[in-house]
Amino acid sequence: MVNKICNIVGWVLFIISAIGFIISSIGSFWAMFGSIFFLIACFVFLIPYFIKEN
């Protein structure tokens, strides 16, 4: 359980950094493009943590 919480905290920190990259890349199309895909990837990697196990 501690490992799962540690992983979730790590992904939340990645999401916060992705949001920071998005804010800092305002005005640059390619930087914004990459930052948004990074944020989406972070959410995709979080999906298994919220799916109930049988």
FINUVEX-95498 format. One record per residue (C-alpha): x, y, z; residue in one letter; residue number from 1. Coordinates in steps of 0.25 Angstrom, whole numbers, plus 5000, padded with zeros to 4 digits. Layout:
<recs>
REC   c1   c2   c3 resn resi
REC    X    Y    Z    a  NUM
...
</recs>
This chain:
<recs>
REC   c1   c2   c3 resn resi
REC 5000 5000 5000    m    1
REC 5011 5010 5003    v    2
REC 5017 5007 4989    n    3
REC 5004 5010 4983    k    4
REC 5003 5023 4990    i    5
REC 5017 5027 4987    c    6
REC 5015 5024 4972    n    7
REC 5002 5033 4972    i    8
REC 5009 5044 4979    v    9
REC 5020 5043 4968    g   10
REC 5010 5044 4957    w   11
REC 5003 5056 4964    v   12
REC 5016 5063 4964    l   13
REC 5018 5060 4949    f   14
REC 5004 5066 4946    i   15
REC 5008 5078 4954    i   16
REC 5021 5080 4946    s   17
REC 5013 5078 4933    a   18
REC 5003 5089 4937    i   19
REC 5015 5098 4939    g   20
REC 5021 5094 4926    f   21
REC 5008 5098 4919    i   22
REC 5007 5111 4926    i   23
REC 5022 5114 4923    s   24
REC 5020 5110 4908    s   25
REC 5008 5120 4905    i   26
REC 5011 5126 4892    g   27
REC 5020 5115 4886    s   28
REC 5011 5105 4879    f   29
REC 5021 5093 4879    w   30
REC 5025 5095 4893    a   31
REC 5010 5095 4897    m   32
REC 5007 5083 4888    f   33
REC 5018 5075 4895    g   34
REC 5014 5080 4909    s   35
REC 4999 5076 4907    i   36
REC 5003 5062 4902    f   37
REC 5012 5060 4914    f   38
REC 5000 5064 4923    l   39
REC 4991 5054 4915    i   40
REC 5002 5043 4917    a   41
REC 5002 5045 4932    c   42
REC 4987 5043 4933    f   43
REC 4988 5031 4924    v   44
REC 4998 5025 4934    f   45
REC 4989 5028 4946    l   46
REC 4977 5020 4940    i   47
REC 4982 5006 4946    p   48
REC 4983 5012 4960    y   49
REC 4968 5016 4960    f   50
REC 4963 5003 4953    i   51
REC 4957 4993 4964    k   52
REC 4964 4980 4965    e   53
REC 4955 4967 4966    n   54
</recs>
